[in-house]
């Protein structure tokens, strides 16, 4: 499965992954059309039997715009809140879909959440960096991770949240690759 999001190509090998582009899925679009303000993660699905949600933010090439700079720094409050809200809304909609739909995929995701199994949240955040800013960005990624983990502690267990990018990829799953489009 190949998905393009924010000028990035995500490839999930079907042998290891069962993923959908959630924010483009007809079921999500139907519900979000009836409930304004609903947010969604970009991808969700299973790595073997483990639920994984991806939220992608690609700010490369936009660093000179003040609003982007403010959004990705200054304590990371705005960006991590946005990601946490997308996860929250996704879980809420999956609960409804899994309880009411005859779709086996939604039932499988709902059952996984209902049985309190581990969920991995991956925030994929691409930013412009240069040699001088690289160390600062690494520190910001660490702070961002702590902010996001605190906001999602109700859903995840320690170690189940990652904030990554193409250059600093920390997690490694079989059958997954990403590249710029």
C-alpha positions in Angstrom: 0.0 0.0 0.0 1.3 3.4 -1.0 -0.1 6.6 0.4 1.0 10.2 -0.4 0.5 12.8 2.3 2.1 16.2 2.7 4.6 15.7 -0.1 5.8 12.4 1.4 5.3 8.8 0.1 4.5 6.2 2.7 4.9 2.6 1.7 3.4 -0.2 3.9 4.1 -3.8 2.8 0.9 -5.8 2.9 2.7 -8.7 4.4 3.3 -6.8 7.6 0.7 -4.0 7.5 -3.0 -3.5 7.1 -3.3 0.3 6.8 -5.8 2.7 5.5 -5.6 6.4 4.8 -8.1 7.2 7.5 -8.6 11.0 6.9 -9.6 10.1 3.2 -11.7 7.1 4.0 -15.4 7.4 3.0 -16.7 6.4 6.5 -14.6 9.2 8.1 -15.7 11.7 5.5 -19.3 10.8 6.0 -19.2 11.3 9.8 -17.0 14.4 9.7 -19.3 16.0 7.2 -22.1 15.8 9.8 -20.0 16.9 12.7 -18.0 20.1 11.9 -14.6 20.4 13.6 -13.9 16.7 13.7 -10.2 15.9 13.3 -8.5 12.8 12.1 -5.1 11.1 12.0 -3.7 10.5 8.5 -3.2 6.7 8.6 -4.2 4.0 10.9 -4.1 0.2 10.9 -2.2 -2.7 12.1 1.4 -3.8 12.1 0.8 -7.5 12.5 -1.6 -7.3 15.4 -0.5 -4.0 16.9 -2.6 -0.8 16.2 -0.6 2.1 14.8 -1.8 5.7 14.1 0.2 8.1 12.0 -0.2 11.9 11.9 1.9 13.7 9.3 3.1 17.3 9.4 5.5 18.5 6.7 6.7 22.0 7.3 9.7 21.7 4.9 9.9 24.8 2.7 7.6 26.8 4.9 10.0 27.7 7.7 10.2 31.3 6.7 6.5 31.8 7.3 6.1 33.2 10.8 2.9 31.2 11.6 4.7 27.9 10.8 7.7 28.8 13.0 5.4 29.7 15.9 3.4 26.6 15.5 6.4 24.2 15.6 8.3 25.9 18.4 7.4 28.1 21.4 7.0 25.1 23.7 5.2 23.0 21.0 1.9 23.5 22.7 -0.1 24.2 19.6 1.3 21.4 17.5 1.1 18.7 20.2 -2.5 19.8 21.1 -3.5 19.5 17.4 -2.0 16.0 17.1 -3.6 14.9 20.4 -7.0 16.2 19.3 -6.7 14.3 16.1 -6.0 11.1 18.0 -8.9 11.7 20.4 -11.4 12.3 17.6 -10.1 9.3 15.7 -10.6 7.0 18.8 -14.1 8.5 19.3 -15.2 7.9 15.7 -13.7 4.4 15.6 -15.8 3.6 18.7 -18.9 4.5 16.9 -17.9 2.8 13.6 -16.8 -0.4 15.4 -20.0 -0.7 17.4 -22.4 0.1 14.5 -20.8 -1.0 11.2 -20.7 -4.4 9.7 -17.2 -3.5 8.4 -14.7 -6.1 9.9 -11.8 -3.6 9.8 -13.6 -1.1 12.1 -14.7 -3.9 14.4 -11.1 -5.1 14.6 -9.8 -1.6 15.5 -12.6 -1.0 18.0 -12.1 -4.4 19.7 -8.4 -3.6 19.9 -9.1 -0.3 21.6 -11.9 -1.7 23.8 -9.6 -4.5 25.1 -7.1 -1.9 26.2 -4.4 -3.1 24.0 -1.3 -1.0 23.2 -1.6 1.7 20.6 1.4 3.3 18.9 1.1 7.0 17.9 3.6 8.3 15.4 3.8 12.0 14.7 5.8 12.4 11.5 7.0 16.0 11.6 9.3 17.3 8.9 11.1 20.6 9.3 13.8 22.6 7.6 17.1 22.3 9.4 20.7 23.3 8.9 23.9 22.5 10.7 23.4 25.3 13.3 19.8 24.4 14.0 20.1 20.7 14.0 21.0 20.4 17.7 18.2 22.8 18.7 15.7 20.8 16.6 16.8 17.6 18.3 16.1 19.2 21.7 12.7 20.5 20.4 11.8 17.0 19.3 12.5 15.7 22.8 10.3 18.4 24.4 7.6 17.8 21.8 7.7 14.1 22.6 7.2 14.8 26.3 4.3 17.2 25.6 2.5 14.8 23.3 3.1 11.8 25.7 1.6 13.8 28.5 -1.5 14.7 26.4 -2.1 11.1 25.4 -1.2 9.3 28.6 -4.9 8.4 28.9 -4.6 6.2 25.8 -1.1 5.0 25.5 1.6 3.3 27.6 5.1 4.7 28.0 7.2 4.2 24.9 4.3 4.0 22.5 4.6 7.5 21.1 7.2 8.5 18.6 7.9 11.8 16.9 10.0 11.2 13.8 11.1 12.5 10.5 13.0 11.2 7.5 16.4 12.2 8.7 16.0 11.2 12.4 13.8 8.0 12.1 13.8 6.4 15.6 11.4 3.5 15.1 11.8 0.7 12.7 9.1 -1.6 11.5 9.5 -4.2 8.8 7.8 -3.4 5.5 7.7 0.4 6.1 9.5 3.0 4.1 9.1 6.7 3.5 10.5 9.1 1.0 9.9 12.6 -0.3 7.6 12.9 -3.3 
